[in-house]
Amino acid sequence: MVLISVLRRERSEFAVLLSLAAGAVLFLLILPELAQALRLIDELAMMAHVRLLYIDVVLRVIGIAYLAEFAAQVARDAGEGALAQKVELGGKVLILVLAVPIVGALVHLVLGVGL
């Protein structure tokens, strides 16, 4: 992190690349724990008889939120605040699109009608 701070002052383009590489390495380090958590969620969903469609959508929403946040932070580190805002907006729109089937199922359940 100290190296990134020094590079940010001297050579900002390298600081962004180093920050991106550090994020990728951290992701690879937590990958085994993430896989274990996903297996546990899958087992719990099976035990609770929850449709896997809903679990899949929730996990995709979480993934999009994390990726959009990471991409926005990289854009901010590069001094591209406007791009960061657009990335965040794109992530929110994707999340909204993914939520439509769950909202439809909820309406169907509450009202007892199809969409």
C-alpha positions as CSV (number, residue, x, y, z in Angstrom):
1,M,0.0,0.0,0.0
2,V,2.9,2.3,0.7
3,L,4.3,1.6,-2.7
4,I,1.0,2.5,-4.3
5,S,0.9,5.8,-2.4
6,V,4.5,6.7,-3.6
7,L,3.7,5.7,-7.1
8,R,0.5,7.7,-7.1
9,R,2.5,10.8,-6.6
10,E,5.3,10.0,-9.0
11,R,3.7,7.8,-11.7
12,S,0.0,7.6,-11.4
13,E,-0.5,5.3,-14.3
14,F,1.6,2.6,-12.6
15,A,-0.2,3.1,-9.3
16,V,-3.5,2.3,-11.0
17,L,-2.1,-0.9,-12.5
18,L,-0.5,-1.9,-9.2
19,S,-3.8,-1.3,-7.4
20,L,-5.6,-3.4,-9.9
21,A,-3.0,-6.2,-9.5
22,A,-3.3,-6.0,-5.7
23,G,-7.1,-6.4,-6.0
24,A,-6.7,-9.4,-8.2
25,V,-4.2,-11.1,-5.9
26,L,-6.5,-10.5,-2.9
27,F,-9.4,-11.9,-4.8
28,L,-7.4,-15.1,-5.6
29,L,-6.4,-15.4,-2.0
30,I,-10.0,-15.4,-0.8
31,L,-11.3,-17.6,-3.6
32,P,-11.2,-20.9,-1.5
33,E,-13.2,-19.3,1.3
34,L,-15.6,-17.9,-1.2
35,A,-16.1,-21.3,-2.8
36,Q,-16.8,-22.8,0.7
37,A,-19.3,-20.1,1.5
38,L,-21.1,-20.7,-1.8
39,R,-21.3,-24.4,-1.1
40,L,-22.8,-23.7,2.3
41,I,-25.4,-21.4,0.8
42,D,-26.3,-24.1,-1.7
43,E,-26.7,-26.7,1.0
44,L,-28.8,-24.4,3.1
45,A,-31.0,-23.6,0.2
46,M,-31.5,-27.3,-0.5
47,M,-32.4,-28.0,3.1
48,A,-34.8,-25.1,3.2
49,H,-36.4,-26.2,-0.2
50,V,-35.7,-22.7,-1.6
51,R,-35.8,-22.6,-5.4
52,L,-32.2,-22.3,-6.7
53,L,-33.4,-19.6,-9.1
54,Y,-33.8,-17.2,-6.2
55,I,-30.4,-18.1,-4.7
56,D,-28.8,-17.8,-8.1
57,V,-30.3,-14.3,-8.6
58,V,-29.2,-13.2,-5.1
59,L,-25.6,-14.4,-5.6
60,R,-25.5,-12.7,-9.0
61,V,-26.7,-9.4,-7.5
62,I,-24.0,-9.6,-4.8
63,G,-21.4,-10.4,-7.4
64,I,-22.4,-7.4,-9.6
65,A,-22.4,-5.1,-6.6
66,Y,-18.9,-6.1,-5.6
67,L,-17.6,-5.9,-9.2
68,A,-19.2,-2.5,-9.8
69,E,-17.8,-1.2,-6.5
70,F,-14.3,-2.5,-7.4
71,A,-14.4,-1.1,-10.9
72,A,-15.6,2.3,-9.6
73,Q,-12.8,2.4,-7.1
74,V,-10.2,1.6,-9.8
75,A,-11.7,4.4,-11.9
76,R,-11.5,6.8,-9.0
77,D,-7.9,5.8,-8.4
78,A,-7.2,6.7,-12.0
79,G,-8.8,10.1,-11.4
80,E,-11.9,9.3,-13.5
81,G,-14.7,10.2,-11.1
82,A,-17.3,10.6,-13.9
83,L,-16.5,7.1,-15.2
84,A,-16.8,5.7,-11.6
85,Q,-20.3,7.2,-11.3
86,K,-21.3,5.6,-14.6
87,V,-20.0,2.2,-13.6
88,E,-22.0,2.4,-10.3
89,L,-25.1,3.4,-12.3
90,G,-24.6,0.5,-14.7
91,G,-24.2,-1.9,-11.7
92,K,-27.5,-0.6,-10.2
93,V,-29.3,-1.0,-13.5
94,L,-28.1,-4.6,-13.9
95,I,-29.2,-5.4,-10.3
96,L,-32.6,-4.0,-11.1
97,V,-32.9,-6.1,-14.2
98,L,-31.9,-9.2,-12.2
99,A,-34.4,-8.4,-9.5
100,V,-37.4,-8.4,-11.9
101,P,-38.1,-12.2,-11.7
102,I,-38.0,-12.2,-7.9
103,V,-40.4,-9.2,-7.8
104,G,-42.7,-11.0,-10.3
105,A,-42.6,-14.2,-8.2
106,L,-43.4,-12.1,-5.1
107,V,-46.3,-10.4,-6.7
108,H,-47.6,-13.8,-7.9
109,L,-47.3,-15.2,-4.4
110,V,-49.0,-12.3,-2.7
111,L,-51.8,-11.8,-5.2
112,G,-52.1,-15.3,-6.5
113,V,-51.9,-14.1,-10.1
114,G,-49.5,-14.5,-13.0
115,L,-47.7,-11.7,-14.7
